[in-house]
């Protein structure tokens, strides 16, 4: 889904990709502070597969998006999913 809430243009797609990259770099370098404990593998696997059953209000999503350990695991899982 686009942060702009509609069909996005190429420039908006590039902007979203840039935002994603910058955020990932900040998280992986430890510049963010996650709240709560790390979610379990099953949750992260569902998140990596973009499960529609996980509500965006789930606090584990916020943790995973700001935790270097979870972010590394998510990125690895995503790569493995693409390779399947």
Secondary structure, 3 states (H helix, E strand, C coil): CCCCCCCCCHHHHHHHHHHHHHHHHHHHCCCCCCCCCCCCHHHHHHHHCCCCCCCCCCHHHHHHHHCHHHHHHHHHHHHHHHHC
